[in-house]
């Protein structure tokens, strides 16, 4: 996938909002390490004002909860992960406000 999109990881961040934004679209692409030498599509991430409520509503709609809503202090975010029946993983995230 990275070769098709001509994407290269130039630096690796472990906190904050890593990735590259696509101008005027709101889309952000993140590349991260995998457990093997292959490139994998991991998940789609969506910002949510209320991660708890959005997570609960998606579970009610048929998605499987993979990680309940929780804090990731190192990334300064509140997040959760779900999986839809077809296998696609979804991340809900609310980033902390800058200090």
N, C-alpha and C positions, 0 to 999 in steps of 0.2 A: 504494500500500500504506500509506504513512504517513497519508494522509487517512482511509482506512478504519479504521485502528487509532487515529486521533486522536493521533498522535505528533508532537511538535515537537522539533527540536534546539535546545536553549537555550544550550549551550556546547560548545566543541570542545576535546577534550584530545588531546594528541599522545603521551602516554606513560601508563604505569600501566594501570589497568583502567577505561577509559571506559565509559559506558553506564548504564542503569538496571536494577536488579534488580527482578523481580516477586516480592513478598514470599511466603515459604513455598513457592516453587516451584523455586528454584535457577536459573530462567531469567533471562538477561540480554539486554536489547535494546540494540544499538548503532546509532546513525545516523552515517553519514559522508558526505563529499562524493563526488559522482560526476563523471565527465567531461562530463556534459551537465546539462540542467535537470530531468531526470526522476528519479524515485525508483526504485531498483532493489533487488531482493532479492539480496544478494551471496553469502552463505554461511552455513552453520550452524557454530558453533564448539563444540568439546567439550574439556573438560580431560582431560589424560592424565598419569598419573604417569610413564610411559615413552613419550615421543613417538616416539623411534626405533623401538621395537618395535611400537607401535600403527600407525605409518605403514607399516612393512614388512608387517604382517599384513593391512592394508587393501589394499595393492598386490597381495598374493598372492590376495586375495579378489576382485580384478577392478577395483579403482579405479585411476585414472590419477594418477600423481604429478605435481603442478603445480609445487610448490616443495619440495625435499627439506628434511628437518629442519635448522633453522638458528637462530642466535641473533638476536634483535631487541633490541639493547641499549637503544634509545630507549624501548621499551615494557616493558623488564625481563621478557622472556619467551623461551622456547625454543618454536619453533612449526614447523608444516609445513602445506601445503595439498594437497588431493587433489580429484579430480573423479570423480563416479560416472558410469556409462554414460548415465544420463538427463540429465546436465548439471549436477546440483546440486554445488556446491563445498562442501567440508568443511575446516575448520581444526582442527588438533589444537594444544593449547597447554598449557604448564606455566609458570605465572607464577613469578618469583623470590620467594623468601621475604623478607618485610620485614626490613630491617636492624636 
